[in-house]
Amino acid sequence: MKKRTARVTGILLLFSMALSLVAGNWANPTAHAAGVSITESGGWNETAYTEWSPVSGATGYNVYVKQAGAADSQYQQLDNQLIRNYASYWRADAVGLAAGSYVMKVEAVLSGGGTASSVTGTLNVAAHDRSGFAFSPSSPFGTGSGAYNANGTLRTGAQVLYVTSQTAQTVTLPVKTSSSGAVQTGVGLGEILNLRQKGYDTTPLAIRIIGKVTAADLSGQLNSSGYLQVKGKNNYSEMNITIEGIGRDAYAYGWGLLLRYVGNVEVRNLGLMLFPDDGVSMDSGNANVWVHNNDLFYGAAGGDADQAKGDGSTDLKNGSSYITISYNHYWDSGKSSLVGLTEPSEFYATFHHNWFDHSDSRHPRIRVASVHIYNNYFDGISKYGVGMTSGGSAFVESNVFRNAKYPMMISLQGTDALGEGTFSGENGGMIKAYNNQVTGAASLIYANSGTGTAAANATSFDAYLVSSRSETVPSSFKALAGGTAYNNFDTTVNTGVSAAAVDAVSSVEQNVKAKAGRLGGGDFSWTFNNAVDDVSYALNTALMSAIRGYTTQLVSVGGNSGATPTPTPTATATPAPTATPAPTATPVPTATPVPTATPVPTATPATGVYVHDFTASGKTSSFFNIQGNLSTSKGTVVYNGLTLTQCLKIESSTSIQFTAAKASTLTLVFNAEGTQIKVDGTSYPITNRIATIPLAAGAHTITKDSTANLYYMKLE
């Protein structure tokens, strides 16, 4: 996946120039004499990237890409926003590339005039794996590629938005809002998506997330539950939207995605951290949704005991069908994926090449649906893998289950009826299993219509075991509770997966570990302790601390613009113009930007005292990351000489995050409602309207225990 390129210095530079002259690849080799020191470059899925050391005296950079064998006149210039500055290096990502071989050219614009440039070696770009029900010819739209063509290039006329921590509230886009062609310019990502909800504008739209974008950065753009909502006018509305992270360090931090009534939507290459309830929620009436190559971390702790890690990482329900969930990396998810809630009839989903990395349950947990589950790596699963209820059918083939306690379960029969306690009290469904590799399971009970042990389990089993993928399950085998037979959907409908597309089970672990998650595995690293984490489903406090403490290393966005880019509709690349000197890009802050509203003065970090008054400052704070709803109807509180009239309602969606630099005391002031508050998942009493909580140094999160109203807080 990656290719290290040599620094272009001394004899190596001269040798490289000589070879290029012989090949006729450089029209003006003298322009490269100074060179740019390229330190790393590589190709990924429909993406190529390069990194380089800062060039002394450079005022800006331009970056270009072309097919490896093409003439220099075919170089296409990357959008300015795809060039970013980090503490010790620069990076550019070329996205929207068809599979093939490419080279990238980095050009430094020098303060004294002229340029210096270098070219990468050949970068091999692969195609994304477009398989599963989101790509079934029988589906409503036939694709889940969003703004992209099937070959990975942007669709004709596609628009592109670049969203950073600084532009999330100011990015603009003209949106068609009536049948007569009226156009309104949306300001802010949320407003743009709300205008698209009217249903008159189906222009392909790529929303590109750069760096760590927090809930505070999206203030006013999220719904009341903390989600960026992509919503259609009614069920299965054509949207043609891709939401994608750029590079290896794009994050939806403190917020989630809610997809409702949409058709043809893609979510890819994002890290989702501390989301409210669900990471990606496909809530109602969705079709042809493709969620792939994302890193799903812990969500914010919910109000229930089983929501310490958040709720669902990727949930789909209420009539969402023809969904593909693929190549995602689930980091110790508590409940990875719910498929189905109250659906009255069959619907379809595919899970393939996902890395369930020490996650606990719901891989997925199925009601009613017909689900194809293949080539996933179940890596140290403390509760159960595939769970089946409510008359659903699942075809589970060529997966690897390593130390998955219960690889497959059907409600109220087989392993689920052994006495440890059921994972569901609902009626069962049916699982067809083929060619799976299972090691270290506590229990797995197969049945079939042959002879021997499996044949003896005809009435109570975890899965029906077949000897070929095309074998059907006899109707005589039924769920013990509910009496449902397997519907053999995998042999009667187009699943969007051919037999040739299924990897040999012997290569699944290696392929999934190499390819699941974001480009290059993302920028977040963590090593699980198999001896502990294979069996424990408790929240990993050290991992949660690392997630809460994550800070972006991004310094600035843009290689040749003096201002933060203002995204406008644009093609992904334009012919390379003559470069002109450009100043250094405006830095992107590594912490939440200080808002324009004037907050109650807080002490400087040197004093270690931080105060927040919700009456004076609302949710605006340069220290606390506050999510939730304000109210002025909960009465008045007098505290420490202050008359407080506005509060933050402590609800299930409320979250306050902060990092204490040293051991401190947290004081929270409430009205008469409320008896307890949670900090880091632990409940603390509210006594005489005040909670006083000692805290260690590090990251902390305040969430709901009982319903309460918070007026004032102080950390000292």
N, C-alpha and C positions, 0 to 999 in steps of 0.2 A: 504493500500500500504506500509506503513512503520510499523516497529516494533521496539520499543525501548527495548533495552536489559539492564538488570541490571548490575551494576559494580560488578566485581567478587572480593569481598573483605570479610574479616572476616568470620563470620558464614555463609554468603551466599555462599562463595567459598567452604567451607567445605561441606555444604549441597549439592551443585551441584556436587562436586567430589564424594560424597557418592552415589548419585543417578546414576552417570555415571558408577561407579564401579559395582553397582547392575546390570545395563543394559549391562555391558560388552563393553562399547563404548571406553574406554581409555585403550590402551595397557600398557602405562607407566604413571600412574597418578602422580607420583612424579615430572615428568617434568613440571607439570602445577602448582606447588606449589606457585611460585611467581606470575604467571598469567599476562595477558595483560588486561587492563581495556577497554573493548569494550563499547562504548558509544551509538552507534546506528547501526542497521542493518536492512535489509529488502529485499523484493523481488519485482521485477517489471516485465515488459514484456521480457522474455527470458534473464533476468539479475538478479543477486543478488549482494548485496554490504554490506560492513561493514566499520565502522569507529572506531578508537581507540585512546586513549591518548598516547602521546609519553612515551616510557619506559626508565627510567633513566639507562644509561650505555649501551643502545642498539646501535649496530653499523649497523644494518640493519634489514629488515623484509622479511619474506616469508609468502605467503598467499596461502591457499589451499581450494578447494571446493569438495564436494561429495554429492551424494544423501543422504537424511536424514537417510534412513534405511540401507545404505551400510556399509561394514566393513571399518576400517581405511585404509586398503591396497588399497582402491579405491579412496583415496584422489588424486586429480589432482592439480598440482601447477600452479598458475596463472603466465602469462607472467610478467616479471619484470616491464614493462612499465604501467601495470594496477594498480600499487601501487604508490600512490602519497602523498606528504607531503604538508599540509596546515599550516597556522600560528600556530594553537593550536591543530591540530589533524592530524592523518593519515587516508587514505581511500584506499580501493581496490574495484574494480568492476569485477565480474566474468560475462563475456558475452558469448553468444552462447550456452545458456542452453535451453534444452527442458523444457516444462511446467512440474512442479512437485515440490517436497519438497526437500530442500537442507540445509546443514550446511556449514559454512565457518570456517576455523581455521587460526588464526593469530599467527605467531611464531616470536618472537623477538630474534635476535642473539646477545648475550651479549658479552661485551668486555672482560670479564674475562674468557670466555669459557662457553659453554653450551647455552641453550635456555630457554625461558619462553613462554608459549602459552596459549591461551584461545579459546574456541569454541562458536560460536553464538548459539542462539536457532534456531528452525526450521524456514526456510525462504521459503515462498510460492511464486513460480515463475509462472506467467501466460504466455499464448501464445499471440503473436501479432495477431490482427484481420486481417487475410488475406482474404479480400473480395473486390469485385468490379471488374471492367473490367481488371485490371492488372492480375487477377487470373482466368479469364474466360477460360474454356477449348477451346473456339473458337479462342483465341488469338495466335499470332505467337509462343510464348515461353511458354505459360501456367502459367507463374509466373513472379512476379516482386521482388522476394526475393534476387536477386543479388548473393552474395557469399554464401548464406545460404540455407539450406534445408527448406522444408515446416514445419518441427518441430522446427526450430530455431537454429539448430546446424550448424556448418560450413560444407560446402560440402567437399567431399573427395578431398584431394590434394590442398585445398585452401591456398592461400598466405595471409599474414597479414602485413600491413605497419602501423607503429605508427608515426603520424605526430604531432610534437609539434612546438612551436615558434622557437626552436633551430634546429630542424631536417628537416624542410620543404624544405630547399634547398640542403640538403646533404643526405637525405634518398636514399637508393639504392635498385634496384631490377633487376635481370636478366630477360629480356623479349625476347621471340622468335620473330625474325624479318624477317624470310623468310620461304618459303615452304620447303627448305632443312634442316631446323632446326637450322639455325644460331641464336646465342644468343648475345644480346648486353646488357650491364649493364646500365640502366638508372640512372642518378644522379639527384636528385630533383624530387619532386612530378609531376611537369608539364612535365618534360622530360619523365618520366615513362609513363604517360598517352599518350604522343605524340607517343611513341614507340608502345603502344598498339593499336594506331589508324591504324597501318599497317594491322591489322586484322588477324595476324597469331597466336596470343596468346590469347586464351579465358579462360585461367586458372582462376577459381574463385578468386577474389581479394577483401579483406576487408581493406578499408582505414579508420583507426581509428584516429579521431582528438581528441587531448587532450589539454584542456585549451583554452585560447584565442589565436588564430592564426590570425595575422593581414595581410593586404595586403603587408606591408613592409616585414614581415617574409617570404612571398611568392614572393619576388622580383625576377623577371626573370622566374617565374613559371606560371604567369597569362597571358592571351592574352591582346591585346592592349586596350580592353574595360574593363579590370579589372575582368575577369572571370577565374576561374579554369575550363578548358574545358575538358569535357569527350566526345570524338568524335569517331565515328566508321568510317570504310572505306567507306561505302555507307549506304543507308537507311536500318534501322532495323538490324544493325550488332550485333551479339551476343557479349556481353561484360561481363556479370556475375560479376558486380561490386557493392559493397555496400560502401557507404560513410557514416560513422556513428560517432557521438560524444560519448565520454566515460563519464559516470557519468552525473552530472547535470550542468556542467559549461563549456561545449565545445562550442566554437564560431567560426564562419566564420565572421570575423570582418573587414569590409571595402572591401569585395570581395563577388562575387556571384558564382553560379554554372551554367554553360552552358552545356546542354546535347543536342547533335546533332548526328543523325544517329545511335542511340544506341538501343539495345534490352536487357532486363533484367537488369535494374539498380535500385538500392534502395538508398534513401537518408533519414536518420533518426537521431533523437535525437541531432539535431544541433540548436544553436541559430544563426540567421543570422541578423547582424546589419550593417547599413550604406553601404549596397551593392549598386553597380552601376546599375541604372535602375531596373533590375529584381533580385529577390533573387534567385529563382530557375527557370531558363529559359529552357523549353523543346522546342527547337527552330524548328527543322526540322527532319522528318523521324524517330521518336522515337516510340518504342513499348514496352509494359510491363515495364513501369516505375512506381515505388511506392514511393511517397513522403509522409512521415508520422511522427507524433510525433516530429515535429519541432516547434520552436518559431520563428515567423516571425515578426521582429521589423521594424522600419523605415529604408528605404534606404537613400542614399545620395540624396540631392535635385537635381532634374533635371532642364533642361533649360526651360521647359514649366510651366505655372502657376499651372497646375494640378499635378505637380510632386514634390511638396514641401516635400512629405513623401517618395519620390522615385517613381518608376513606378510600374510594376506588382510584387507582392510578389511570386506568383507561376503561371507562364504563360505557356500555351502549344498551339502550332500552327504549321502550315505548315506540315500537314500530320502526326502529333503525335497522336497515337491512342492506345487504351487499356491502359489507364492511371488511376491510383487510387491516389487520394489526400485525406488523412484521418488523423484524430486525430492531426491536426495541430492547433496551437494557433496563431491567427492573431491579433497583438497588434496595433489597430487603423490604419490598413493599409489603404492607400488612394484608391488603386485599387488592390483588393485581387487577382483576377485571371481572366485572359483572356483565353477563350477557342475558338480557331479558328481565322484565319486572312484572308487568301485568298484560303481556301481549295475548291477544285472543287466537292468533294463528301463527304458522311457521314463518320464520325469517332466517336470513343467512349471514354467516360471518366466517372469516378465516383467520387463524393464528399460525404464523410460520416464522421460523428463524429468530424467535425471541429468546433472550437470555434472562430467565427467571433466577436471579442471583441471590440465593438465600431468602427469597420472599416466602411468605407464610401460606397463603391460600388463594383460591379463585384464579385458576390458571387455565381456562376461566371457570366461572361458576355459572351454569347454564339453566335457563328456563325456556321451554317451548322451542327454542331455536334449533336449526340444523347447522352444526359448526364443524369445520374441517380444521384439524389441529395437527400440523406436521413439522418435522425438522426443528423443534424447539429444544432448548437445553434447560432442563429442570435441575438446578444446581443447588443441592442442600435445602430441601423444602420441608419446613418444620411441621406443617399441618397436612395439607393435601394438594395434589396437582389439579387434575380435571375433576370437577364436581358436577353431577347431572341430576336435575329434578324436573318436575312438571311436564313430562312427556316429550322432552327434547331428545335429539339424536346427535351424537358426536362420532366422527371418524377420526381416530387417534392413530397416526401412522408415522413410523420412522423418527420417533423422538428419543432423546436420551434422558433417563431419569436417574440421577446420581444422588443417593441418600435422600430421596423423596419419601417421606414417611408413608403416605398413602398415595401412590401415583394416580389412581383413578378411583372414584367413588360414585355410587348411585344411591340416592336417598333411600334409607330404610331397608337396605338389603346388603348382602355381601359384607365387606369390611365395615360398612356403616352400621350394621346390625350386630356387631360383635360385643358391644357392651361398653365401649369407652365413652359413648355419647355421640349422638347423630350430628352431622354437620348441617342437616336440614330436616324438618319434620314434614316437608311437602312430599307429594307423590314422586315416584322415580321416573326415569327416562331410560334411554339405552345408549351404550357405548360400544362401538365396533373398534377393535384394536388389531393393528397389524405391524409386525416388524419393529417393535419398540425395544430399546435396550434398557433394562431395569437392573440396578444394583443397589443394595442397601435398603430395600423397602421393608417396612414392618409387616405389611400385609398387601397382597394383590391376588384376588381370586378370579381366575378365568373360567369361562364356560364355553363349550362348543358342542356340536352335534355328533362328534366322533366318539371315540372310546377313551377310557382312562379317567384320570382325575378331573379334567375339565368337563367331561361329559357328566360326571356325578354332581356338578354344581349347577344343574340346569334351572333350578328355581331361585337360587340366591347367589349372586355373583357381582363382580365389579365391572366386568367387560366381557363381551363375546369375542373370542380369539379366532381370527380367520387365517387361512394359509396363503391367500393371495389378496391383493388390494381390490380386485374386482369381484371377489366372493360376496354374495349377499347373505344377510342374516335371516334365518327362517322366522316366519311370523309366529311360530310356536314359542319362541323365546320372548318373554315379556317382562316388563318391570313388575316386581313383586307388589309394590304399592301403586295402584292406578292401572295396571294391566296394559301399558303402552308397549307396542312392538317397535322395533327399529324401522325407520321409514326408507332405508336404503337410498337416501338422497344422493350419496356419492356415486351411485351407478345410474341415476336417472336424470340429474340436472347437470348443467355446465358449471363446474366449480371454479373455473378460471385457472385450473392447475392440471397440467398433463403429467402422466407417469414419469416422463423424462425430466420434468422440473423438480422432482423430489430427490434430494441428496441421499446417497447411501448412508445408512445410520452410522457406519463407522467413521464418517467424516463430519458428523453433525457438531460435536463438541468443538472441534478445531474451527470449523466455518463460523459458527455462531460467535465464539469468543473473538474472532478476528473481525467480524463484520457488523455485529449488533451495536447499537448506540450511535453516537455522533461521529463525525469525521475524526479519524485517528484515535477513537476512544474518548474524545473530549479532553478537557483540561483538568478534570477532577479525578484524583486517584484514591483508591481505598483497597485494602486487602482484608478480606474476611478471614476469621479464624475458624476453619471447618470444624475443629473439635468442639467449639462452643456454638457457632452460628448455624451449623446444620440442624441442630435440635431446638435452639432457643427461638421463640417468637416474640420475646420482649424487645422493646425499643432499644437499639444500640446507642447508648448515650454518647459515646465518643463519636460515632458517625453523625448523630444529630448535631453535636457541637461543631463538627467540621462543616456541616451544611450551613448552620446558622452563621458561622464565621467566614463563609466564603466571600472573598472580595475579588473583583475583577482586576486583571493586570493591564487592561486596556487604558492607554493614555489619551489617544485622540483618534478621531475618525476623519479620513480624507487625506489624500496625498498631495493635492495641489490646489486647495481652496483655503482661504483665510478665515472662513466662517463655517460654523456647523452646517452641514449640507441641509438644504430644504428639499426633500424628495418631491418630485413631480412625475407625472406619467412619462415613461421613457422606455426605450428599448434597452435590452441588457448590455449591448455594446454598440459603438458607432465607429466608423472608419477613423483611424488614428490621424489626428491633425498635427500640424507642426507644434511642437511643445513650446510653451512660454513659461518664464519663471513664475513661480507661485510661492506665497509665504507658507509658513508652517500652519498646519490645521489647528483649529480650536480644540483644546483638550476636552475629553469627556471625563467628568469627575468619577472617581472610584467609589464614592459614597453617594448617598441620596442628596441631590442638589438642595441648597438652601432656598426655600421658596420666597416669592416676593412679599407675601404677607408678613407682617411684623409679629413675631411670637413674643410671648412673655420672656423677658431676658433670662437667659440661663448662664450659669457660671461657666467659665472656660474649663477645658479639660484639666488644666493645671490644678483647679480646686477640687475636681472630682464631684461637684454637686450639679445636678440637672433637675430642673423644675419644669412641669408642664401644667398649664391652666387651660382647661378645655373651653372655658367661657371666653377667655381672651384670644386663644390661638386656634380653636377648633382642632383639626387633626394635623395642623402644620407644625413640624418640628424638625430641627436639624440633627436631633439625637435619637428620638424614638421613631420607629417605623410603625405607624398607626393605621390599622384597617378596621372599619366598622361604621356604624351609623350614629350621628349626633342627634340630640334631642334638647329642646328648650321647654318641654312640657312636663318635666319630672320634678318640678319644684325647685326651691332655692336652698343652698347650703352655705352656711357661714363658717369659714375656717381660716385661722391665722390672720384675722383682720380683713379677709377677702369675702365679698359677696359673690357666690358662684351660681350662675343661672343656666349654664349649658353643660351637658354631660355626654359622655360616650356610653351608649347602651352596650352592656355586656351580654352578647348573644352568641349563638354557635358560630357565626361568621366573624366575630370580633377577634382580632389578634394585635398585640403590641409587642414588637421585637426591639431589643437593644443589646448592646454589649458593654458590660461593666469592666473598666480597666483594672479594677482592684476589688477586693472584698468590700461590700457596701450594704447599706440598709435601704430597702425600698418601702416608701410610705404611700399608701393608696387611700384616697378619701372618697366616700360614697354617700348616698342618702340612706334613708331607713330601709329601703328595699335591698335584699341580698344578705346572705349569711356566710358565703364562702367564695373564694376566688382561687383560680389555678395559676401557678407559676411553674413553668417547666413540667407540667403534668401533675404536680403535687398540689393538693388542696390546702388552703390556709384560711383560718377563720377571719371574719369581719366582725370586730368588736367595737361597739359604740361608733359604728359607721367608719371605722378606720382598720385597715390591715397593715401590719408592720412585718416585713419579711426580710430576714438576713440572706444575703446572696454572696456566692463566691465570685471571683473574677471570671469573666467569660460571657458567652451569649446566653440570653434569656428570652422567654416568651410568656406573655400574660394571655390567658384564655378563660373562657367561661367555665364556672362550676355551677353556681346558682345564678339565676337572673339577677342583675344588679345594674347600677348606674354610677359610672366613675366620673368624678368632677375634677380631680386634681391628683397629681403624682409627683413624687420627689425621690431622687436617687442620690444618696450621699454616703 
